[in-house]
Amino acid sequence: MDHFARLGLPAALDLEPATLDRAYFTAQRQWHPDRFVGRPPDERAKASTEAAGLNDAYRTLKDPLSRAVYLAGLNGVELPGDGKTIDDPDLLMEAMEAREALHEAATPEAVDALAVRSRDEMTKALAGLGTLFLRHDKAAIRKALLRLRYLDKFAEEARARRTNLQRVKA
Amino acid sequence: MAYSEKLLDHYENPRNIGSLDKNAEDVGTGLVGAPACGDVMKLQIKVGPDGLIEDAKFKTFGCGSAIASSSLVTEWVKGKTIDEAETIKNTDIAKHLALPPVKIHCSVLAEDAIKAAIADYRAKASKKDETREAAE
């Protein structure tokens, strides 16, 4: 059973956090170990397997990027793993320039400005993904997800850079 | 995780950090990236009239192993011909730096980077030859 089906949700990119929370907590109550105290071992084992599966589903679907990557997998889009370089010169150029700019940003404000811009790009890219899924455009989905991974990584690096700059200031 | 002394040395004192003019005819640029971790690596070579690599620079945004791998490659390729430089294998890099298994992909990336830089240089050189022939 896939993560969406496990939570009784349609397999789609758009998912309100509140809807996901509700589906998760409802299902989690049903399989809570407390309800299986004193039940036969096979039922207890099933309950704990189900509960673990629900946690896994919730964790995967909660973050929009991880949800998109997972949905892409269900649609037969495979993302490259470790190893060979990605073959997308525009993305690499964009990533290199962004990381250089971040490296040169000398104040928390400068870092924030870059982070905001990259967050906007991320929101735009996620919004565009929906259409690509509807069109089943696998190559475009793959390209967009790789870019999102880089934007996500940039956000992480920007947070780290900001913390460092503040520490120096303090 | 224990890292080797050679790796730490390259990480703490990276060789040849910087950039060369990517539009220059005698400079080849390789830009590569690891899809899983979001690292990005630029490696450039400058080839002299004698066909030897006279300078190499790199810029890597990534983990220590990625930085050390690219730093080592710039050091290795200097003074070599591009044909020699092309034979550098990721396994040589990994072995020299004693990279842990989870970091082997960083050496793969560095090999990809030097290969890409060489390919870029060759593409420029053959274009130059064509223009020269056309002019004759």
Interface residues (C-beta under 8 A of the other chain):
Chain A: L79 P80 G81 D82 G83 K84 T85 I86 P89 L91 L92 M93 A95 M96 R99 E100 H103 L146 R149 Y150 D152 K153 F154 E157
Chain B: L31 V32 G33 A34 P35 A36 C37 G38 D39 V40 K42 K59 F61 H105 V108 L109 D112 A113 A116
